[in-house]
């Protein structure tokens, strides 16, 4: 099942939530819509589902125009962030609900419904909780029940709106890995919304980065992370250090990095904290600074350095590497990016 959203525009009063958005999802893909709050990702998901109507544009499922169809006609499964389970129904009854409310001519028989529900509960590893009520389950278990309920009606497309947003960090990590394994088993074309960068990069086949109602970039997670097309994508996908420098003969130099730039007098060089080399030894062209703060976060140690112009540079080191260096607050150090990028003002990558 393929998804095509063509030139989707949606306005809420004077606010434009989506501005001529095009999206294609291949058969069997798991795609993440990633972006900050207000970027339009949930609105786009709801338009694909038929829960919202676009002001302009069309939605096609497997080559069929479904723009005017309701969610049931589209056969779309939708999983909400806050589960939306029926509190007075058991786990079994929640999953069976979508099958029991089908029109009589297509409704499965009682035995078929029972077998289908138990099969799905085994799939989401909850068959032993079939007789429990939702308030007797953990948040992660409730979300898996919601997913089983969405799958019960055999949807052509599965859409998930921040499915792990209401869960704590540890459960989120466990469930997103479980979702990836489940998708590899069932291969239902799926789109999920998230603002969690790590979640999108770990789970999705393709990441679609959205901002202010437009798609900034889409591609394989490694491609999007390693080759961001503009400064917004680079910033959104992780911490970044900025180095303001002048252009000479079409080039800028930061530490040992020499980058090509077109038609600018000044440029801003972007470098990730883990791509900054730090040393006590002064090398030609390296930047000078003073250690301002040191703090460890699990396997990583972050060293904040203040440069002479009062700008701050954050350096990330593996704990083993830091154990060899042992910098101290107030110590003079020297910096050089191992990798860096420059972007033109219009958002096109210059190098």
MARKOLSE-581202 format. One record per residue (C-alpha): x, y, z; residue in three letters; residue number from 0. Coordinates in steps of 0.1 Angstrom, whole numbers, plus 2048, in hexadecimal, padded with zeros to 3 digits. Layout:
<pts>
[pt [X; Y; Z]; ALA; NUM]
...
</pts>
This chain:
<pts>
[pt [800; 800; 800]; UNK; 0]
[pt [80F; 822; 7F5]; UNK; 1]
[pt [806; 844; 802]; UNK; 2]
[pt [807; 864; 7EE]; UNK; 3]
[pt [7FE; 886; 7FC]; UNK; 4]
[pt [7FF; 8A0; 7E0]; UNK; 5]
[pt [801; 8C6; 7E5]; UNK; 6]
[pt [7F0; 8C4; 807]; UNK; 7]
[pt [7E6; 8E6; 816]; UNK; 8]
[pt [7D4; 8EB; 836]; UNK; 9]
[pt [7CB; 90B; 848]; UNK; 10]
[pt [7BC; 912; 86A]; UNK; 11]
[pt [7B0; 936; 867]; UNK; 12]
[pt [7CE; 94B; 85F]; UNK; 13]
[pt [7E7; 930; 868]; UNK; 14]
[pt [7F4; 919; 84C]; UNK; 15]
[pt [7FB; 8F7; 85B]; UNK; 16]
[pt [805; 8E7; 83B]; UNK; 17]
[pt [811; 8F9; 81C]; UNK; 18]
[pt [810; 8E5; 7FB]; UNK; 19]
[pt [820; 8C5; 80A]; UNK; 20]
[pt [828; 8A7; 7F5]; UNK; 21]
[pt [82F; 885; 806]; UNK; 22]
[pt [834; 863; 7F8]; UNK; 23]
[pt [836; 843; 80D]; UNK; 24]
[pt [840; 823; 7FC]; UNK; 25]
[pt [82F; 801; 801]; UNK; 26]
[pt [838; 7F2; 822]; UNK; 27]
[pt [84D; 80F; 82E]; UNK; 28]
[pt [84F; 81D; 851]; UNK; 29]
[pt [852; 843; 84E]; UNK; 30]
[pt [857; 85C; 86A]; UNK; 31]
[pt [849; 880; 868]; UNK; 32]
[pt [862; 893; 87E]; UNK; 33]
[pt [860; 8B7; 888]; UNK; 34]
[pt [85A; 8D0; 8A4]; UNK; 35]
[pt [838; 8D8; 8B2]; UNK; 36]
[pt [823; 8EB; 899]; UNK; 37]
[pt [836; 8DE; 87A]; UNK; 38]
[pt [817; 8CE; 86B]; UNK; 39]
[pt [820; 8A9; 870]; UNK; 40]
[pt [801; 89F; 883]; UNK; 41]
[pt [7EA; 8B3; 86C]; UNK; 42]
[pt [7FA; 8A1; 84E]; UNK; 43]
[pt [7F5; 87F; 85F]; UNK; 44]
[pt [7D0; 887; 867]; UNK; 45]
[pt [7CA; 892; 843]; UNK; 46]
[pt [7D8; 871; 836]; UNK; 47]
[pt [7C1; 85F; 84F]; UNK; 48]
[pt [7A3; 873; 844]; UNK; 49]
[pt [79E; 882; 867]; UNK; 50]
[pt [7A5; 8A4; 858]; UNK; 51]
[pt [79D; 8B2; 835]; UNK; 52]
[pt [7B7; 8C5; 822]; UNK; 53]
[pt [7AE; 8E7; 814]; UNK; 54]
[pt [7C1; 8DE; 7F5]; UNK; 55]
[pt [7D2; 8BF; 7E8]; UNK; 56]
[pt [7CA; 89A; 7E6]; UNK; 57]
[pt [7D2; 879; 7F8]; UNK; 58]
[pt [7D7; 859; 7E4]; UNK; 59]
[pt [7DA; 836; 7F3]; UNK; 60]
[pt [7E7; 81B; 7DC]; UNK; 61]
[pt [7E0; 831; 7BE]; UNK; 62]
[pt [7BC; 838; 7C8]; UNK; 63]
[pt [7B0; 85C; 7D0]; UNK; 64]
[pt [7A3; 85A; 7F3]; UNK; 65]
[pt [7A1; 880; 7FA]; UNK; 66]
[pt [77B; 87F; 801]; UNK; 67]
[pt [77A; 85D; 812]; UNK; 68]
[pt [775; 85A; 838]; UNK; 69]
[pt [78E; 846; 84D]; UNK; 70]
[pt [779; 826; 84C]; UNK; 71]
[pt [778; 827; 826]; UNK; 72]
[pt [79D; 82D; 825]; UNK; 73]
[pt [7A3; 80F; 83C]; UNK; 74]
[pt [7BD; 822; 850]; UNK; 75]
[pt [7C8; 817; 873]; UNK; 76]
[pt [7CF; 835; 88A]; UNK; 77]
[pt [7E1; 833; 8AC]; UNK; 78]
[pt [7DE; 852; 8C2]; UNK; 79]
[pt [7F8; 85E; 8DB]; UNK; 80]
[pt [7E1; 859; 8F9]; UNK; 81]
[pt [7D4; 836; 8F0]; UNK; 82]
[pt [7AF; 83F; 8EE]; UNK; 83]
[pt [7A6; 81D; 8FC]; UNK; 84]
[pt [783; 815; 909]; UNK; 85]
[pt [788; 815; 92F]; UNK; 86]
[pt [769; 7FF; 936]; UNK; 87]
[pt [775; 7E4; 91D]; UNK; 88]
[pt [78F; 7C9; 922]; UNK; 89]
[pt [7AE; 7C7; 90D]; UNK; 90]
[pt [79D; 7AC; 8F8]; UNK; 91]
[pt [77D; 7C1; 8F3]; UNK; 92]
[pt [791; 7DF; 8E9]; UNK; 93]
[pt [7A4; 7CD; 8CE]; UNK; 94]
[pt [784; 7BC; 8C2]; UNK; 95]
[pt [770; 7DC; 8C1]; UNK; 96]
[pt [779; 7E6; 89D]; UNK; 97]
[pt [770; 7C3; 890]; UNK; 98]
[pt [74E; 7C2; 8A2]; UNK; 99]
[pt [742; 7E4; 894]; UNK; 100]
[pt [749; 7DA; 870]; UNK; 101]
[pt [72A; 7D9; 85A]; UNK; 102]
[pt [719; 7B7; 85D]; UNK; 103]
[pt [721; 7AC; 839]; UNK; 104]
[pt [747; 7AF; 841]; UNK; 105]
[pt [747; 7A8; 866]; UNK; 106]
[pt [75B; 789; 870]; UNK; 107]
[pt [74A; 76E; 884]; UNK; 108]
[pt [74E; 76B; 8AA]; UNK; 109]
[pt [769; 74F; 8A8]; UNK; 110]
[pt [77C; 762; 88D]; UNK; 111]
[pt [77C; 782; 8A2]; UNK; 112]
[pt [788; 76E; 8C0]; UNK; 113]
[pt [7A5; 75E; 8AC]; UNK; 114]
[pt [7AE; 77F; 89C]; UNK; 115]
[pt [7B0; 792; 8BD]; UNK; 116]
[pt [7C5; 777; 8CE]; UNK; 117]
[pt [7DC; 776; 8B0]; UNK; 118]
[pt [7E1; 79C; 8B3]; UNK; 119]
[pt [7E6; 79B; 8D8]; UNK; 120]
[pt [801; 781; 8D4]; UNK; 121]
[pt [810; 797; 8B9]; UNK; 122]
[pt [813; 7B4; 8D1]; UNK; 123]
[pt [81D; 79D; 8ED]; UNK; 124]
[pt [7FE; 7A3; 903]; UNK; 125]
[pt [7E9; 784; 8FF]; UNK; 126]
[pt [7ED; 77D; 924]; UNK; 127]
[pt [7DB; 79E; 92C]; UNK; 128]
[pt [7BC; 798; 917]; UNK; 129]
[pt [7A4; 79B; 935]; UNK; 130]
[pt [7B4; 7BA; 945]; UNK; 131]
[pt [7A5; 7DD; 944]; UNK; 132]
[pt [7BA; 7F9; 936]; UNK; 133]
[pt [7BF; 809; 959]; UNK; 134]
[pt [7D0; 7E9; 963]; UNK; 135]
[pt [7EB; 7ED; 948]; UNK; 136]
[pt [80B; 801; 946]; UNK; 137]
[pt [80E; 81D; 92D]; UNK; 138]
[pt [823; 808; 915]; UNK; 139]
[pt [80A; 7EB; 917]; UNK; 140]
[pt [7ED; 803; 910]; UNK; 141]
[pt [7FE; 810; 8F1]; UNK; 142]
[pt [804; 7ED; 8E4]; UNK; 143]
[pt [7DE; 7E5; 8E9]; UNK; 144]
[pt [7D7; 805; 8D5]; UNK; 145]
[pt [7ED; 7F8; 8B9]; UNK; 146]
[pt [7DD; 7D6; 8BA]; UNK; 147]
[pt [7BB; 7E6; 8B7]; UNK; 148]
[pt [7C6; 7FB; 899]; UNK; 149]
[pt [7D4; 7DB; 888]; UNK; 150]
[pt [7B4; 7C7; 88F]; UNK; 151]
[pt [7A1; 7D5; 872]; UNK; 152]
[pt [7BD; 7CC; 85A]; UNK; 153]
[pt [7C5; 7F0; 850]; UNK; 154]
[pt [7D6; 7F7; 82F]; UNK; 155]
[pt [7EA; 813; 840]; UNK; 156]
[pt [7F4; 818; 864]; UNK; 157]
[pt [7F8; 83B; 872]; UNK; 158]
[pt [806; 843; 894]; UNK; 159]
[pt [805; 866; 8A4]; UNK; 160]
[pt [821; 869; 8BE]; UNK; 161]
[pt [81A; 845; 8C9]; UNK; 162]
[pt [834; 846; 8E5]; UNK; 163]
[pt [831; 86A; 8EF]; UNK; 164]
[pt [81F; 863; 910]; UNK; 165]
[pt [838; 849; 91C]; UNK; 166]
[pt [858; 84D; 930]; UNK; 167]
[pt [87A; 84C; 91F]; UNK; 168]
[pt [882; 827; 927]; UNK; 169]
[pt [860; 81A; 91B]; UNK; 170]
[pt [862; 82F; 8FC]; UNK; 171]
[pt [883; 820; 8F3]; UNK; 172]
[pt [877; 7FC; 8F8]; UNK; 173]
[pt [856; 802; 8E4]; UNK; 174]
[pt [866; 813; 8C6]; UNK; 175]
[pt [87E; 7F5; 8C2]; UNK; 176]
[pt [85F; 7DE; 8C6]; UNK; 177]
[pt [84C; 7F3; 8AB]; UNK; 178]
[pt [869; 7EF; 893]; UNK; 179]
[pt [86A; 7C9; 898]; UNK; 180]
[pt [844; 7C8; 895]; UNK; 181]
[pt [844; 7DB; 874]; UNK; 182]
[pt [85F; 7C4; 866]; UNK; 183]
[pt [847; 7A8; 86D]; UNK; 184]
[pt [826; 7B6; 860]; UNK; 185]
[pt [833; 7CF; 845]; UNK; 186]
[pt [814; 7E6; 847]; UNK; 187]
[pt [81C; 807; 837]; UNK; 188]
[pt [81F; 81E; 855]; UNK; 189]
[pt [824; 843; 85D]; UNK; 190]
[pt [82C; 850; 880]; UNK; 191]
[pt [82F; 873; 88E]; UNK; 192]
[pt [84A; 87B; 8A7]; UNK; 193]
[pt [85F; 899; 8B3]; UNK; 194]
[pt [879; 881; 8C1]; UNK; 195]
[pt [897; 881; 8AA]; UNK; 196]
[pt [8A6; 861; 8B8]; UNK; 197]
[pt [885; 84F; 8B5]; UNK; 198]
[pt [881; 858; 890]; UNK; 199]
[pt [8A5; 850; 887]; UNK; 200]
[pt [8A4; 82E; 899]; UNK; 201]
[pt [882; 822; 88D]; UNK; 202]
[pt [87A; 830; 86B]; UNK; 203]
[pt [883; 824; 847]; UNK; 204]
[pt [880; 849; 83C]; UNK; 205]
[pt [87F; 869; 850]; UNK; 206]
[pt [86B; 887; 845]; UNK; 207]
[pt [876; 8A7; 857]; UNK; 208]
[pt [85A; 8C2; 859]; UNK; 209]
[pt [85B; 8E6; 863]; UNK; 210]
[pt [840; 902; 860]; UNK; 211]
[pt [829; 8ED; 84B]; UNK; 212]
[pt [843; 8E2; 831]; UNK; 213]
[pt [85A; 8C4; 82C]; UNK; 214]
[pt [87E; 8CF; 830]; UNK; 215]
[pt [88E; 8AD; 828]; UNK; 216]
[pt [886; 889; 824]; UNK; 217]
[pt [89B; 86A; 820]; UNK; 218]
[pt [8AC; 84D; 832]; UNK; 219]
[pt [8B4; 855; 856]; UNK; 220]
[pt [8DA; 853; 850]; UNK; 221]
[pt [8D7; 86A; 832]; UNK; 222]
[pt [8C2; 884; 844]; UNK; 223]
[pt [8D9; 884; 862]; UNK; 224]
[pt [8FA; 884; 84F]; UNK; 225]
[pt [8EF; 89B; 832]; UNK; 226]
[pt [8D6; 8B4; 83F]; UNK; 227]
[pt [8CB; 8CC; 823]; UNK; 228]
[pt [8C9; 8EB; 838]; UNK; 229]
[pt [8D0; 8FB; 85A]; UNK; 230]
[pt [8AE; 8F3; 868]; UNK; 231]
[pt [8B1; 8CD; 863]; UNK; 232]
[pt [8D5; 8CE; 870]; UNK; 233]
[pt [8CA; 8E0; 890]; UNK; 234]
[pt [8AA; 8CB; 895]; UNK; 235]
[pt [8BD; 8A9; 893]; UNK; 236]
[pt [8D5; 8B1; 8AF]; UNK; 237]
[pt [8EB; 8C9; 8C2]; UNK; 238]
[pt [900; 8E0; 8AD]; UNK; 239]
[pt [91D; 8F8; 8B1]; UNK; 240]
[pt [91D; 917; 89B]; UNK; 241]
[pt [93D; 929; 890]; UNK; 242]
[pt [93A; 94B; 87F]; UNK; 243]
[pt [956; 951; 867]; UNK; 244]
[pt [95F; 965; 848]; UNK; 245]
[pt [961; 958; 825]; UNK; 246]
[pt [982; 95B; 813]; UNK; 247]
[pt [986; 951; 7EE]; UNK; 248]
[pt [966; 93D; 7F0]; UNK; 249]
[pt [971; 929; 80E]; UNK; 250]
[pt [96D; 92A; 834]; UNK; 251]
[pt [985; 91A; 84D]; UNK; 252]
[pt [97C; 90E; 870]; UNK; 253]
[pt [998; 8FB; 880]; UNK; 254]
[pt [9A5; 8E3; 867]; UNK; 255]
[pt [984; 8E3; 853]; UNK; 256]
[pt [984; 8F5; 832]; UNK; 257]
[pt [961; 8F9; 822]; UNK; 258]
[pt [956; 908; 801]; UNK; 259]
[pt [93C; 924; 802]; UNK; 260]
[pt [92C; 936; 7E6]; UNK; 261]
[pt [925; 95C; 7E5]; UNK; 262]
[pt [927; 964; 80A]; UNK; 263]
[pt [93D; 97D; 81E]; UNK; 264]
[pt [935; 96B; 83E]; UNK; 265]
[pt [92B; 947; 846]; UNK; 266]
[pt [91F; 932; 863]; UNK; 267]
[pt [930; 911; 867]; UNK; 268]
[pt [91C; 8F5; 878]; UNK; 269]
[pt [92D; 8D9; 88B]; UNK; 270]
[pt [91F; 8BE; 8A3]; UNK; 271]
[pt [92E; 8BB; 8C6]; UNK; 272]
[pt [93A; 898; 8BF]; UNK; 273]
[pt [94C; 8A4; 8A0]; UNK; 274]
[pt [962; 8BD; 8B3]; UNK; 275]
[pt [986; 8B4; 8BA]; UNK; 276]
[pt [994; 8C2; 8DB]; UNK; 277]
[pt [9B8; 8C3; 8E6]; UNK; 278]
[pt [9D0; 8D4; 8FE]; UNK; 279]
[pt [9E9; 8D7; 8E1]; UNK; 280]
[pt [9E6; 8F5; 8CA]; UNK; 281]
[pt [9E5; 8EB; 8A6]; UNK; 282]
[pt [9E7; 903; 888]; UNK; 283]
[pt [9C5; 913; 882]; UNK; 284]
[pt [9B4; 903; 8A0]; UNK; 285]
[pt [99C; 918; 8B5]; UNK; 286]
[pt [9A5; 922; 8D9]; UNK; 287]
[pt [98E; 921; 8F7]; UNK; 288]
[pt [98A; 91B; 91C]; UNK; 289]
[pt [978; 8FE; 92D]; UNK; 290]
[pt [959; 90C; 93D]; UNK; 291]
[pt [946; 8ED; 948]; UNK; 292]
[pt [949; 8C7; 948]; UNK; 293]
[pt [92D; 8AF; 94E]; UNK; 294]
[pt [928; 88A; 947]; UNK; 295]
[pt [908; 87B; 938]; UNK; 296]
[pt [90A; 855; 938]; UNK; 297]
[pt [925; 84A; 920]; UNK; 298]
[pt [92B; 86D; 914]; UNK; 299]
[pt [93E; 88B; 924]; UNK; 300]
[pt [935; 8AE; 918]; UNK; 301]
[pt [94F; 8C9; 91A]; UNK; 302]
[pt [943; 8ED; 915]; UNK; 303]
[pt [95E; 905; 909]; UNK; 304]
[pt [95C; 92B; 908]; UNK; 305]
[pt [96F; 93B; 8EB]; UNK; 306]
[pt [97F; 95D; 8EC]; UNK; 307]
[pt [961; 96D; 8DB]; UNK; 308]
[pt [94B; 95F; 8F8]; UNK; 309]
[pt [93A; 946; 8E2]; UNK; 310]
[pt [935; 923; 8F0]; UNK; 311]
[pt [940; 902; 8E0]; UNK; 312]
[pt [933; 8E0; 8EC]; UNK; 313]
[pt [949; 8C2; 8E8]; UNK; 314]
[pt [93E; 89E; 8ED]; UNK; 315]
[pt [957; 883; 8F6]; UNK; 316]
[pt [953; 85E; 8FE]; UNK; 317]
[pt [959; 859; 923]; UNK; 318]
[pt [977; 843; 91B]; UNK; 319]
[pt [987; 85F; 906]; UNK; 320]
[pt [980; 879; 921]; UNK; 321]
[pt [990; 863; 93B]; UNK; 322]
[pt [9B1; 865; 928]; UNK; 323]
[pt [9AF; 88B; 924]; UNK; 324]
[pt [9A0; 897; 946]; UNK; 325]
[pt [99B; 8BB; 93E]; UNK; 326]
[pt [994; 8D3; 95B]; UNK; 327]
[pt [97E; 8F2; 95D]; UNK; 328]
[pt [992; 911; 954]; UNK; 329]
[pt [9AB; 8FE; 93F]; UNK; 330]
[pt [9B6; 90C; 91D]; UNK; 331]
[pt [9AD; 8F5; 900]; UNK; 332]
[pt [9AD; 8F5; 8DA]; UNK; 333]
[pt [991; 8EA; 8C3]; UNK; 334]
[pt [98C; 8DF; 89F]; UNK; 335]
[pt [96D; 8D0; 88E]; UNK; 336]
[pt [973; 8AE; 87E]; UNK; 337]
[pt [953; 8B3; 869]; UNK; 338]
[pt [940; 8D2; 862]; UNK; 339]
[pt [926; 8E1; 84A]; UNK; 340]
[pt [91D; 903; 83C]; UNK; 341]
[pt [8FA; 90C; 830]; UNK; 342]
[pt [8EF; 928; 81A]; UNK; 343]
[pt [8D5; 941; 828]; UNK; 344]
[pt [8B9; 933; 812]; UNK; 345]
[pt [8BD; 911; 821]; UNK; 346]
[pt [8D1; 901; 804]; UNK; 347]
[pt [8F0; 8EF; 80F]; UNK; 348]
[pt [910; 900; 803]; UNK; 349]
[pt [927; 8E4; 80C]; UNK; 350]
</pts>
